[in-house]
Amino acid sequence: MKYVITGRNIEVTEGMRTAVQEKIGKLERYFNPDTEVIVTLSVEKERQKIEVTIPVKGKIIRAEQVSSDMYVSIDLVEEIIERQLKKYKNKIADKKHSAESFSAEFLDKEYDEDDTIKVVRTKRFAVKPMDVEEACIQMELLGHDFFVFRNADTDEVNVVYKRKGNTYGLIEPEF
């Protein structure tokens, strides 16, 4: 695999680079040798964060992990990606589209994990027109991590969501 390792608020030492390549290298058995792995290491106060993004034809495999020790974060993120790969193998390794991104060993092997997605609850509610700020307040009042609303300015269905660091995001779908 080809590694692109960058650091934000941290100098990527040779030890960190080696740890990333050794840990993430365990995933090589799932991918073809020319697969690119984008790794971003960052430090914010006491938080040591690693983000790993693996673009495979038409899809993105991504995981992030935060801890007080960068090497612990590196160890944990590899486990997350491996679990994702096994769980969603049949969905991400579509024979027609992205199969060439994965190794034959990965595509041929069966994994025990149940890869069916089960919807256990459906909820219906009226979508009231409101502005973005009002939607954020409503989301906070409900104690949710996201909130669907009709934007009063654009009359489109939007979603606000809570991000890390007490910030908000807005999704404005394009049709």
C-alpha positions in Angstrom: 0.0 0.0 0.0 1.1 3.6 -0.6 1.0 5.8 2.5 0.5 9.5 2.6 1.2 10.5 6.3 0.8 14.1 7.4 0.7 15.8 10.8 -1.3 18.7 12.1 0.1 20.4 15.1 2.6 17.6 15.3 5.8 16.6 13.7 5.6 13.1 12.3 8.6 11.3 13.6 10.2 8.3 12.0 8.9 6.2 14.9 5.3 7.3 14.3 5.7 6.7 10.6 7.0 3.2 11.2 4.2 2.5 13.7 1.5 3.6 11.2 3.1 1.5 8.4 3.4 -1.6 10.6 -0.1 -1.3 12.1 -2.0 -0.3 9.0 0.2 -2.6 7.0 -1.7 -5.5 8.6 -4.5 -4.4 6.3 -2.4 -5.1 3.2 -3.9 -8.5 2.9 -7.3 -6.9 2.1 -6.1 -4.5 -0.6 -4.1 -4.5 -3.8 -0.5 -3.1 -3.5 -1.3 0.1 -5.3 -4.0 1.2 -2.8 -3.4 4.6 -1.3 -3.8 5.1 2.4 -4.2 8.7 3.7 -3.2 9.1 7.3 -3.5 12.3 9.3 -2.0 12.6 12.8 -3.1 15.5 14.9 -2.8 16.9 18.4 -5.4 19.1 20.1 -4.7 19.8 23.8 -4.5 16.4 25.4 -6.0 14.6 22.5 -3.9 12.5 20.1 -5.9 11.8 17.0 -5.4 9.6 13.9 -7.6 9.7 10.8 -7.2 7.0 8.2 -8.9 7.3 4.8 -8.7 4.6 2.2 -10.4 5.6 -1.1 -11.4 2.5 -3.1 -13.2 2.9 -6.4 -16.4 4.7 -5.7 -16.3 4.3 -2.0 -14.3 5.6 1.0 -13.3 3.5 4.0 -12.6 5.9 6.9 -11.9 5.6 10.6 -10.6 7.9 13.3 -9.5 7.3 16.8 -8.6 9.7 19.7 -6.7 8.9 22.9 -4.1 10.4 25.2 -1.3 8.5 23.4 -0.8 8.6 19.6 0.5 5.0 19.6 -2.7 3.7 21.3 -4.7 5.6 18.7 -2.7 4.0 15.9 -3.4 0.5 17.4 -7.1 1.1 17.8 -7.8 2.6 14.4 -6.4 -0.5 12.6 -8.9 -2.6 14.5 -11.8 -0.4 13.5 -11.0 -0.5 9.8 -10.5 -4.3 9.9 -13.9 -4.7 11.6 -15.5 -2.4 9.0 -14.0 -4.4 6.1 -15.2 -7.7 7.5 -18.7 -6.4 8.3 -19.4 -4.7 5.0 -17.3 -6.9 2.7 -20.2 -7.8 0.4 -21.4 -4.2 0.2 -18.0 -2.5 -0.5 -16.5 -5.2 -2.7 -19.1 -5.0 -5.4 -17.9 -7.4 -8.1 -18.7 -4.8 -10.9 -17.2 -1.7 -9.4 -14.6 -1.8 -6.7 -13.5 -5.4 -6.6 -10.2 -4.6 -8.3 -9.2 -2.4 -5.3 -9.3 -5.5 -3.0 -7.0 -8.6 -2.9 -8.4 -11.9 -4.2 -7.8 -13.4 -0.7 -10.2 -10.8 0.9 -12.8 -11.2 -1.8 -12.8 -15.0 -1.6 -12.8 -15.4 2.1 -16.1 -15.6 4.0 -16.4 -13.8 7.3 -18.7 -14.7 10.2 -20.0 -11.2 10.8 -23.6 -10.5 9.9 -23.6 -8.0 7.1 -27.3 -7.4 6.8 -28.6 -4.0 7.9 -31.7 -4.2 9.9 -34.0 -1.2 10.4 -35.6 -1.7 13.8 -37.6 1.5 14.1 -39.2 4.0 11.7 -40.2 7.4 12.9 -42.5 9.9 11.2 -42.7 13.6 12.1 -43.8 16.9 10.7 -41.0 18.9 9.1 -41.5 22.5 10.3 -39.9 25.4 8.3 -37.3 27.1 10.4 -33.9 28.8 10.1 -30.6 27.0 10.7 -30.1 28.6 14.2 -33.5 27.6 15.3 -32.9 24.0 14.1 -29.7 23.9 16.2 -31.5 25.1 19.2 -34.3 22.5 18.7 -31.7 19.8 18.3 -30.1 20.8 21.6 -33.4 20.9 23.3 -34.2 17.3 22.1 -30.7 16.1 23.1 -30.1 14.7 19.6 -26.9 14.6 17.5 -28.7 15.7 14.4 -32.0 17.3 13.4 -33.9 17.3 10.1 -35.8 20.4 9.2 -37.2 22.4 6.3 -35.0 25.5 5.7 -37.3 28.5 5.8 -34.9 30.5 3.5 -34.6 27.8 0.7 -37.6 25.6 1.4 -35.3 22.6 1.1 -35.0 19.7 3.6 -31.7 20.2 5.5 -29.9 18.4 8.3 -27.9 20.1 11.1 -25.6 17.9 13.1 -23.4 18.2 16.2 -19.6 18.0 15.5 -16.8 17.5 18.0 -15.7 20.7 19.8 -19.2 22.0 20.3 -19.6 23.1 16.7 -22.4 22.3 14.2 -22.6 21.2 10.6 -25.2 21.7 8.0 -26.1 19.3 5.2 -27.9 20.9 2.2 -28.7 18.1 -0.3 -28.6 18.8 -4.0 -31.2 17.1 -6.2 
